[in-house]
Amino acid sequence: MANPYSVTIAGVGGGTANLLTLPLSTAGTTPYIELGSFSANVSADGGGRMSFDVLQTETPVGGPWWKSGSAADNARVQFIDSRYSAGTALFLGYITSIDAALLGSGFGTRATVTVADADGWLGKTVVRKSYTGTDTSQQVGSFKQGGTALTDRDHINKLLARIHDQVNDATTRQILDTSIISGSTRAVYSGTAVVLGTLDFKATTLTSAMSQITEEASGENGLPYNFYVDGAARLNYGPIVVPGTATAPAEIVTDPTAARTGSAGTATRLLAHNLSVNLDHDNIVKGIFVQAADSQAGRDGNASPITNQPYFRTYTGGTPYTGSGLTARTGPVPQEVFSAPKVAKVGFGGRSTKIQRLTKGTMQVRSKPVRSVSFSISGSSQTQLTNPNWEYGLTQGYSSAGTLVSAWLPGQFVKVTAAALDLNEILRVASVTYSFESPGSYQLRVDIEAEYTKRSAVAALLAKAGG
């Protein structure tokens, strides 16, 4: 089987040259990646990174491969496994730094390339009010998206439409594609649309605007939400709902007698390396005080006259106004203070609604320890008469539904059974790290981190609630 992996950089080798291919000794000016230096981490919640060393043993007359004009600024980088897709990347990102030095021979260079995943581009894209009239010197700041029936999806489509018009750049769309998918739809959605009504947005990054929508929706329907940019440069958005059957390429077991080769009727089961679990107690919150600046803030049993007292919400309080209605847990009650000086007083999405959304969005992901599970899998030169082919790594397998899955990807759900670690759960795959098992081998190692739910930074909701 031919090597299925490729890494391309926009502008280098016409943008299609596979830098994982070792050139002939006579082709010293051809850049290539040292396999042992390659690492790509992609996260379902953003913040993924890729790094690798590019060697060019002989610098051509026109300059090194990374010279401006040869490689684009913030050039797009793709890591592809052709068994998964010939065109959709496992990792899509853009260059954030190149650290180059001469080789010992003095004739070429080694350049360490750092790449941020495409989610990072959401933080480099500003969404703002459009120009009106002919005065191009006017301010184009905060804006409102109105309508009591507007859903989270409506808001996202409108934001992406603004960006599509305001950042009219085909190269940017290789990292974040804001064009129409179908009808007015500009993102990939899961779950059911949630009515949010009118929202006010500051002139801010798309990351911040998406966080506002995500947290509003999470607080409205009681489910954690996330958003990310996939390997096809499309924004994905939706609730995190654990399915009845795992969707990852294999189940993870610790009993050797349970391991098996999968088929269309049975799930692949693997023994993983370095299986561990972490229980994060540090971020637990079971009570929040919401400090509002308006004189009408005191609504939670304060004596008359009403004074500027903070709202208090607990994780066991009933809805709609006193908490999130979660089941009580043992242990003390850690608390936090949130500042909300601009929460609106009246109307749809008013003060009580905003604070209730904040409470539910906070408590559902932080009222109990988040358990994170880590493990590694790698190729073992196994052969299998039918798909998947494991020659280059255990990246393919049959899910719990007996469906062939071609790659480990963030957002999948993996079944982990390990009695000694109190694990018999379907967990969400939060991040995947790809690297090569040895410096000269294409055998892939995949490191997985899975967890029960997304850690949500819900404080951003109140910072933007009043515009």
N, C-alpha and C positions, 0 to 999 in steps of 0.2 A: 504494500500500500504506500502511495506517495505521501510525503509530508503534508498534512492537512492545514498547517498553520501558516499565517502570513501577517506581517506588520507593514503598513504603508504610511507614509507621511506625505501630505499634500505638497506638491512642488518638487519632490525628490524622485528622480527617475521617472518623471512624467506623472507622478502621483500613484503609479500602479506597481512600482518595483517592490518586490517582497524582500525586505531587509533582513529576514531570517534565513535567506539563502546565502550560503558561503560561496563567494566568487572564486573563480580560477586564480591561481597564483600569478598569472600574467595580467590580471585585471585589478591592479593595485589601486586604481582610482575609484573603484566601485565600493560604496559604503555598505557595511553590513553590521548586524547586531551580534554581539558576543552573547551566546545563549545563556551562559551562567549568570549574566547580569540582569536578565529580564524578569520583571515582576509586574503584574497588573492586578490591582485590587479594584473591584467594582462593587458599589454599595447600592442597596435599594433605597436608601434615604439620603443619598448624596455624599460627597466627600471622598470618592474613590480616587486612586492615584495609579499611575504607571511610571516605571523608570527602566532605563536600559542604557547600555554603552554602545555607541556606534563607532566602529573602527573604519578608518580610511587610511590604508597603509601608505598611500602616495597621494599627496595633494595635487590636483590638476592645476593647469595654468590659470584657469578661471577662478580659482579659489576653492575652499572646502565646501562640502555639500551643504553646510548650514549657513553659508553666506547669504546675506539679504539679496533677494532677487532670485535665488535658487529655491530656498525654502520660504514659504509664506510666514508672515508674522502670526503668532498663535496658530500655527498650522494644524489642521485636523490630523489626528492619528487614529488608525483603526487596527485592532487585533481581531483576526478572523479565524475561525475553525470551519473549513469548508464542509465538514460533515454536518455541522449545524446549519450553516447558510453560506452560500458563496458571496453574498452581498451585504448581509446584515452582520454587524460586528458583535462579538462578545463584549468588547470594550471599545467605546467611542469617546474620544477626548481631544484635547488641544494642548499644544506645547506651552508650558509656563516658564521653563528655563533650559538653557543649554550651557554646560560647563565644559569647555574644551581645553585640551592641553596637547602639546607635541608628544609624539611617541619617542621612545628612546633613540630610535634611528635618526630622528630629526626630519624625516621625509613625509610623515603623515600625522594624523591626529586621532585622539580618543575623545569623544564627546559624550558626556553623561547627560541624557535627556530626561527631563521630568515633565510628566503629562498629568493634567487634571481631567477627571471624567466630565462628560458633557453636562452633568448637573451643575457644575461650577459656572457654566455660561449663563445660567439663570440669574446669577449674582452680578453679571457684567452686562445685563440687559435692563435698561430703565424703561418702565412703563409710565406714561404721563398723559396729561390732557393734550388733545390735539390742538394745532393752530386753528384760530378762527379769524376770519377777515383777512386783511392784507398786511397788518402790522407784524412783521417777523421779529420785532424786538420785544414783543409782549412776553409776559411770563407764561409758562406752560406747566403749571404745578398740579395741585390736587384736583381730583375730579370725582364725580358721583356716577354710579351706574344704577339707575332707578327702575322701579317696578316691583310691586308687592309679590308678583308671581315668579320673579327671577330665581333660577336655581343656581347651584354651584357651577354646574356645567355651562349655563348661560354666561355667567360672569367670566369663566375661563375662556370661552370662545371669544367674548368681547375683548378681553385683554390681549389675546393672541392676535386678534384682528388689528388692534391698535399697533402692536409691535410689528406686524407684517407690513403695515403701511409706513411706520416711522423708521424702521430699520430695513430699508429696501435693499438688501444686500444678499446676493445668491451665495456668496462664500459663507456668511454667517449661518445661512440656512442648512449648510452641511453639518453644523453642530447642533442647531436648534431649528427644526423645520416647522414653521408656523403657517404653512399653506393649508388649504382646505382639504380634509380627507373625504368628507361626504356631506352634502348639504351645507350647513354652517359649522359642522364639526371640525375642530382643528387639533384635537388631542385624542388620546386613546383612553376611554373611560371604562371603569368596571363598577358594579353595584348599581344603585338606583339614585337618580338625581334628587337633591335635597333643596327644598325651597328656603332661600335665605332672605329674599326681599332686597331692598335698596342697601347698597354698601358704599361707603366713602373710601377712596384710596388716596394716599399721598403720592407725589411724584417719587417713586421709589423703585427698587429693583424688583424683577419678576419673582425672585425668591421670596421677598417680603410679602408681595401681593398674594402669591400662592399660599404662603403660610397663613395669611389672614383668612382666605377662603377655606383652607383645610381645617383650621381651628374652629371657624364658625360652623362648618358642616359636622365636624366631630362633636361639638357641643350640642348641636341640634338633634342628632339621631343616636348619640351614645356609642358610636363606633370610632376607633382610631383610624385616621386617614394618612396617606402619604402620597408623594408625587416624585417623579424622577424622569429623566430623559433616557430612552432606551437606545439600543444599538442602531436603530434606524433614524435617530435624531428626533423622534416624536416624544412629546410630553405625555406621560402617563399619570393618571389620577384616579383615586378611588379608595374605598374603605378597605381595611385589612380584616378579612373574614376567613377564619380557618376552615378549609373545606373538609368534607367527610372523608376523602381519600387524599393521600399525599401526591403531589405533582412532580417532585424531584425525580431524577433518573434512577435513584435507588433508595431503599430503606437501609438504615444503619443499625447493626446489631452487634452485640458483644458475645453471644453464644456461637461458637464455631459451627455447631450442628445446624444453626438456622441460616447460615450463609448459603446462597444459591445463585445460579445463573437464571436470569429472568426469561420470560417469554411473553407472548401476547396474552396469556392467561394468568401469569404470576409475576409478582414484583421481583426485581433484582434486589438481592440483599448482600451487603458488603460489611466486612470487618474494617472499621476505620482506625487510623493511627491517631494517637494523642487526643483521645476523646476526653473532654473536660466540661464542667459546668460552673458558671459563676452566678451567684445570687446577689444582685445589687440592692442593698438596703439604704445606701446613702441618699438616693433621690426620692425616697418615699415621702409623700405629702398626704395628710389626711384631714387637714383643715386649712383654709385660706382666709385671710382678711383682705378685702378689696377696698382700698382707700380712694374715694372719689372727692373731687374738689368742690362740687356744687353743694350749696347749703341744703338741698333736698335729699342728700344721700342717705340720711339715717332712716332706714325702713325696717330694721330688724329688732323691734321691741324696745327701741330707745324711748325714754320718757319724754313727754311733751314739755317744752317746745322741741321740735326736731332740730338736731344739731348735726354738725359735720362729723359723724361717726362712721367708721368703716363697716361695710357689710361683712358678715361672717358666714362661711359655708363649710359644711362638713361632708365627708364621703358617705356617711350613713343617712344624712337628712333626706327627706322626701322631696320630690319635684312638685311644682316647678320652681319654687323660690328659696328653698332652704338647703339644698344640697343635691347630690347626684344619686341617692337612693341605692348605694352599693351595699353588699353584705358586710356586716361587721367582721373585723379581724382582731386577733389578739395583739397585744403590745401597746406601747405608748402612742400618742397622737402628735406627730411632728407637724408644724405649721409654717406657713410662709405669708409674706405680705406682698400684694400686688398693687401697683399704683395705676389708677384709671382716671386721670383728671378730665378726660374729654368724652366720657361715655354719654351718649345722648339720653335726654330725660324722657322723651315721649315717642310715640309712633312705633311702627313695626321695626323690630330690632332695637328697641329702646333700652334703657338702663337695665331693667330686670332681666330682659331676654339676653342681653350681652353677658351679664354676670353669670346667669345660669349656664350659658354656653361655655363660658370660661371654666366654671366649676366642673361640669361634666367632662369637658375636654382634658382638664387637669387630672381629675381623680381616676378616670378609667384607665389611665396609663401609669399613674404614679402612686396609687393607693396601696400597692403591694410590691414586693421585690420583683424586679425583672430578671428572669432566668435566661442567661445566654449560654449556648452550647457551642463548643468549638471542636472541630475534628478535621483530619486530613485524609485524602485518598490519592493514590498514584497508580500508574500503570504497573503491571506485573507480568507482562509478556504472555498473558493468557490468550488463548485462541477460542473463538466461538464460531460455530458453523453458520449461524444466522446473525443478523444485526442485533446489537451494535458490535463494531469492531473495536477492541480494546488495545490494539497494538501500541497506540501512542498515549494511552492514559485512560483511566476509568471515568470518562466524561460522558458516556452514553449509557443508557439502561432503560429498564421498564419500570414505570411508576406503579404505585399501588393499584391503579386502575388497569394495569396491564398495557399501558400505552407507551410506545417507544418515545423516549425523550432524548434529544441529541446533545444536550449540554447542561451543566450546572449553571444556573443564573439566579441573581437576586430576585426576590419576590416569589420564588417557588416555595413549596411547603414540603418538608422532609419528615418522615417518620423515624424516630430514634427510640430504640428499646435498649435500656441499660439499667437493670434493676439495682445494681450497686450504686448508681447515681440518682436513683429515684426518678428515672426517665422512662416513660411509656407514652410519648406525646407526638403530635404532629406540630412541628415548629416552623415558623417562617424563616426562610433563608434571607438574612439581612445583608451579608456580604460574601463575595467569592474572590479569592486570590489565586491567580494562575501564575505558575512558574515552571521552569524546566528542571527535571529531577537531578540532572547532572550537567556540567558545563557543555559537554559535546553531544547531548542526547535530546531528541525531540519528545521524549517521554514526559508527559505533562503531570505535574503535581497540582492538586486542587485543594485549597484550604477553605473551609466553610465556617462561617459564624451564623448560627441560627438563634432566634429568640422568640419569646412569646408575643411581644407586641412592640411597637415602635415607641422610642422615647420621644415625647412631643414637647416642643418648646412653646407651650400655649400662651406664655406671657405676651407674645406679640399681638394677640387678639385685642387686648385692651389698649395697647399703645396706639392702635390704628382705628379703634372703634368709633371715635368721633371725628375722624378726618384730620 
